Amino acid sequence: MRHWIEFAAAAVLLLLLPVLARAETINAGAVGGPTGTMWIYYVGYDKGFFAKQNIDLDIIFAPTAPGILQQLVAGSLDIVATTGTVQPLHAVDHGAAIAIARLIGQTAPYVMEVKPTIGSIRDMKGKNIALGSPLDITAIYWRKIAAANGLTPDDVDVIVIGATAGRFAGLKSGTVDATMLLPPFNFLAEAAGAKNLGPVGSYVKNFPFSSLDVSNSWASSHMALAKRLLAALDESTNWFYAAGNRDELIRMGMKNFDIGETEAAQSLDYLRKIAFFAPDSKVSRKSLQNLIDTMREAGDITSALTPDSLGMKGLTEMAD
């Protein structure tokens, strides 16, 4: 009987171990607020993929991408959950000890939204455009768009308004003539009368949009935890793309982004159509090199960056 009781107690303990294991906290940052480009994080929360990896992911939001990277460099954050990939390149170019652990967005999700009186990109000459900052991903995209339409970047007045929610507010109020918006804000803008001049992705090919960035000191001392985070995101992404999950994803979008069913469905279908989320943790050297070349050509970076120098050995999985 004594042996049976000991065996039963051991069996119960084994069953309880996953429950008793204490979740490890990761302090993460992101820009602006919850948008469709963070959908896989909310999948991770709502479907328990972070909990499965014993991760307590605490995301805080900051108004600008440079601000959130400064917090990462200063050690106030362990990771940046997602930000435009140009930001870590700028930081590493200036000697910051951070690394890209995973791409989040592999294609440009922005849509060019303008006042209804503007008929084309060329008609934007002499108007103003709201960008995130003079050196962020929106600035790079605008240079590409302007050149493709016979304009120079200086043919419009640039207004800096941080994250997409602020740019949406500026367009809606009429103080902004044009801007690039993420889902669901592009659909909300169109519902309020803005004109869609097309996806930014038609001008920029094979450019990584956003990445998960880590502090080197944190990742080197929490390598197993960092790898579990990547595993949770891979599982979340697979679930996001699974055909049978559309209805649940729409409800998830309504809840987490505080939007209606129509905008949630539009945002989901758009992000799936452009295959926005990188399907796994493999980081494309080619896409990173394209971004490095573009930034170097514009004078945005000056050091000898390479795709491999942007990753972290033992964590970042580079692929050709």
N, C-alpha and C positions, 0 to 999 in steps of 0.2 A: 504493500500500500504506500509506504514511504517513497519508494522509487517511482511509483505511478504519479504521486503528487508532485515530486520534483520534475518529472517529465512534463506534466501538464503545465506547471508554472513556467518552465523554460519555453514551452510552445507558445504560451500567452505572451511572454516577454518578446519573443521573436516577432509575433504579430504586431506588437505595440511599438517596436523600434522605429518604424517610419514616422509614427505619430509623435514619439518622444524626442526624435531628433530635432534639435533646435534649428530653426531657419536662420540662415546667415543674411544679414542686412547688406544691401548694396545701395549706396547713396548715388542717385543718378540725376542728371540734369537734362532738360530739353528746352526748346525755344518756343515762346508764345504760350500755347495751351494745347489741349487735345485736338488733333485734326486727323483726317483720314490717313495721313502718311504715318501715323503711329498705330494703325489698326492691329498689327501683329502683337503689340505690347498688350493691348486690351484683350486680345485672344488669350495671351499668356496668363493674364489675371483671371479672366472669367472662366476659362476651361481648366484652370489649375495646373498649367504646365510649369509655372514658376514654383508653385508649392510642391509639385512633384520632385523638383530638383532642390528642395529645401532652401529656396531663395525668397527673401522678403525684399522686393524691389520697391524702393521709395523714390518716386520721380517728383522733382520740383521743377517749376518752370521759371525761366528768366525772359525778359523782353527781347534780348538780342543774342545772336550767335556769338559775336566776340565776347560778350559778357559771360556766357555759359562756359566758353573755353577758358577764360581767365580763371573762373572758379575751379576748373579741372586742373589747370597748371598750378594753382595755388594750393591744391590739396583739399579744398573744401568739398569736392566731389570725388567719388571713386571712378565714375564713368560718365560720359555723356551718351544718353540713350540714342539720340539721333540729332544730327545737325548737318548743315550743308558741308559736303566733303572738302570744300575749299578752306574751311576754317582750320581743321587740323593741319592742312598743308601750310597755311600761313604760320601757324604756331610752331611746327617743327622747323620751318625755314628760319625762324627766329630763335631756335635753340631749345624749344620746349621739350621736356621729357615725356611725351605722350605718344600713343600709337593708335592706328586704325586696327580694330579687332575684327570687324565685320562690316560689310556694306549692308545698309538697310534698304535704301531706295536705289535701284540700278538704272532707272530711267527718269527723265524729267517729268514731274507730275503737274507742273504749272500750266495754266491756261491764261492767255492774254485777254484781259477784260478791259473794255474802254467805255467811255460815254457813248450813248446811242448816236450822237452826231458825228462820230469818227467812223469813216467807212473802211479804212485800211491802215496798215502799218505806215505806209507813206504819208497818210493824212495826219500822222502824229507829229510831223515837223512843226516846231514852234509851240507844241503843247508840253505838258509836264507828265512825267512818269514817276510813280513811287516805287523805289527799290528798297531792299532790306538794308543795304549799306553799300558804299562805293566799292567794296572789295569782296562782297559775298557772291554766292552762286547766281543771284538775280542779276548782278552787274555783268558777270561773264555771259549769261544768257542774252542780256540786252545787247551786248556788243555783237554777238552772233546774229541776232534778229535784225539789228540795224543794218549791218553789212549786207545781209541777204536781200534787203529791200532798198538799197541805194541810199541809205542814210549813214551819217556818222553818229556815234554816241552823243556828241555835243549838239546835234540838231534838235534835241529835246532838253527841257530843264529837268534835272533829277532832284526828286524830293526823297529824303531818307526817312522811312517810317518802319523800321524794325520788322516785326513778324507779320504774317499774312492777315491776322485779324485786324491789325491797325490799318493796313493798306486797304482792306475791304471797307472799313469804316470811312476812310478818306474818299474812296470812290463813291460810296453810297451818299455821302454828304455833298458831293459835287466839288470838293476842293482838289481832288485828284482826277486827271483826265484819263490816265491809263495805269494799269499795274498788272502784275502776275499774281494769280491766286491759286492756292491749293484747294482740293476738295475738302469739305463741302462748300467753302466760301465762294468758289466760282459759280456754283449752281445757285447759291443764295443771291449773288450779285445779279445773275441773269433774271432771276425771279423778280428782282427789284428794278429791272429795266436796262441793265448793262448789256453791252454787245460783246459777243464772243468772237475774237479774231483768230482763234485757232490754238491748238496745243503747242507749247514751247518745244515739246519733243520732236516736232517736225523739223526743227532747225538744228538740234544738237543730237548727235548719234553717239552711242557708246561712251557716254559720260556718266560716271557715278554721281548720283544726286546727294545721297546722305549716307552717313556712316555711324557706327557705334565706336566711340573712342574711349580709350582707357588711359589712366595715369600709369606710367611704367612702374613706379614704385609700388602702387597698389596691386597691379596685376602680377608682378613678380613675386609678391608675398601672398597672393590669393589665386594662384594659377588654377587650382582645381575648381574653385568657385567660379572663376571667369569662364572656364570651359563648360561648366554646368549651365551658365547663363546662355552661352552660344547654343548648347543642345536644346534648351527650352525655346529659344527663338526659332531654331530650325523646325521644331515640332509645331510651333504656333504658325509658322509660314505654311507648312504643309496643310494644316487645318484650314487656313485662310483660303487656299486655292482649291480645296476639295469641293466638287460640284454640289454635293448634297447639303452644304452648310450655308447656302445663300440666305435663306430666311432667318436663320439664327444670327448671321452676321449683320443683317439689316437691323434687327432688334438691338444688337450690341452697339451698332453705330448710333442709333436713336438715343440709347441710354448714356453712352459715354461722351458723345459729341454734342448732346442736347439739341438735336435737329429732328425734323419730321421724317416720316417714312419715305417720302419722295426723294428728299435730298440724300438720305442714307442709301437708298437703292441706287441713285445716280452715281454717288461717290464710289460705292462698292464696284459697280459694273465698270466704271471708268478705270479704276486702279487695277482691276483684273484684266481689262482689255489691253492696257499698256504694259502688263506684267511688271508693275512698279516694284514690288518687293523682291529683293534678291532671294532665290529659292533656298539657298543654304549658305553656309559660312565660308565658302570658297571666294576669295577676293581676286578679281580679275586684274592681272598685271597690265593688260592692254588698255583697259578703261582708265585705270589710274594714270598710266603713261600719257594717254590722251589729255587728261586734265592737267597734268604737270606741264606738258608741252604748251598748252593754251595759256596757262598762267605765266609761264616763263616768257613766252612771246609778248605778252602784255606788260611784262615787268613787274608782275605781282609777286613773284618769287625769284630769288637770285642764287640760292645755294644749289649744290649738286644733288638734289633729291632724286631718289629712284623709288619705284613701287616697293621694293623690298625694304628700303630704309624707313618706310612709313609704317610697316607692320612690326609685330613683336614676336621674336623668335620663341617658339614653343606654344604660341597661342594663335597667331594669325596664320590661316592656311592660304597661301598664295597659289594661284593657278594661272596657267597660260591661256 
